[in-house]
Amino acid sequence: MITRLDRARPYVLGLFRIVIGLLFTCHGIASVFGTLGRAPEPAGAWPGWYAAVIQLAAGLLVALGLGTRTAAFLGSGSMAFAYFDVHQRAALLPIENGGESAALFCWALLLLAFTGPGALSADRLLTTSRGATREDTGTRQEQHPGVPV
């Protein structure tokens, strides 16, 4: 059972990345363009409009798996800023201050910054199309005792 789960890990991580990226993109689209039930942020307004642009751009990059670690780290930082600068002023806990989505995005994107894109990413396709191997790109599979690679 564990062997099957280990083999599925890159694909589940890839699906997780795609879902988180698309959800993050939706927040950016809603704030930049005033869709999905939200009013648009005024262009250039600090910090809302800049956060929305980061959500839109980083969300698309994460969903595509293109520069995932950098985009996820930037998105995670923007959500940490949103939580501590905007939400925590109202109350300490996310359930009290409406900052649940900021906290969840912050941690989910930070996880992706450390784990990488998983399978099904544009980065992997571009690297493979150039003829690079795993060793060339610096990615290695984790070795688990008793689990075939």
SVG drawing of the C-alpha trace seen along z (x, -y; Angstrom):
<svg xmlns="http://www.w3.org/2000/svg" viewBox="-21 -54 45 58">
<polyline fill="none" stroke="black" stroke-width="0.4" points="0.0,0.0 2.8,-2.4 4.6,-1.7 1.6,-2.6 1.2,-5.8 4.8,-6.7 4.6,-6.1 1.5,-8.4 3.2,-11.2 4.5,-13.3 1.1,-13.1 -0.9,-14.0 1.5,-16.9 1.1,-18.0 -2.7,-18.0 -2.4,-19.8 -0.3,-22.5 -2.8,-22.9 -5.8,-23.3 -4.0,-25.7 -2.7,-27.7 -6.2,-27.9 -7.8,-29.0 -5.1,-31.6 -5.6,-32.8 -9.4,-33.2 -8.7,-35.5 -6.4,-37.6 -8.9,-37.7 -11.7,-38.7 -9.7,-41.5 -8.1,-42.9 -11.1,-42.7 -14.0,-42.9 -15.5,-39.6 -16.8,-36.6 -18.8,-38.8 -16.0,-41.3 -15.5,-44.9 -12.1,-45.6 -9.2,-47.0 -8.3,-50.5 -5.2,-50.3 -2.1,-51.1 -3.9,-51.1 -1.6,-49.8 -1.7,-47.0 -4.8,-45.5 -4.1,-46.0 -0.5,-44.8 -1.6,-41.7 -4.2,-41.0 -1.6,-41.2 0.7,-38.9 -2.3,-36.5 -3.1,-36.5 0.5,-36.1 1.8,-33.7 -1.4,-31.7 -1.0,-31.2 2.6,-30.3 1.9,-27.8 -1.0,-26.2 1.2,-25.8 4.2,-24.6 6.4,-27.3 8.9,-28.7 6.8,-27.1 9.1,-27.5 9.7,-31.2 6.1,-32.0 4.8,-30.0 7.3,-31.7 6.3,-35.1 2.6,-34.2 3.1,-32.8 4.9,-36.0 2.1,-38.1 -0.5,-36.1 1.5,-36.3 1.6,-40.1 -2.1,-40.1 -2.8,-38.1 -0.6,-40.1 -1.2,-43.5 -4.9,-43.3 -6.7,-40.5 -4.9,-40.3 -5.8,-43.9 -9.4,-42.8 -8.6,-39.8 -6.0,-37.2 -7.4,-34.0 -8.2,-33.5 -11.7,-32.3 -12.4,-35.6 -10.7,-37.9 -11.7,-36.4 -8.2,-35.4 -8.7,-31.7 -8.0,-31.8 -4.9,-34.0 -3.5,-31.6 -4.3,-28.5 -2.9,-30.0 0.2,-31.1 1.0,-27.6 -0.1,-25.7 2.1,-27.9 5.0,-27.7 4.7,-23.9 4.9,-24.1 8.0,-26.4 9.8,-23.6 8.4,-20.5 8.5,-21.8 5.9,-21.3 5.5,-17.5 4.4,-15.9 2.6,-17.5 4.5,-20.7 5.7,-23.0 9.1,-23.1 9.4,-19.3 8.2,-19.3 10.7,-22.0 13.5,-20.3 12.6,-16.9 12.3,-18.5 15.8,-19.9 17.1,-16.4 18.1,-17.0 18.1,-14.1 17.1,-14.2 20.7,-14.5 21.2,-17.5 18.3,-19.4 19.3,-18.7 16.1,-16.8 16.4,-13.5 13.9,-11.0 13.7,-10.4 15.1,-7.1 13.0,-5.1 14.3,-1.8 12.5,1.1 10.7,-1.0 11.8,-0.5 12.7,-3.7"/>
</svg>
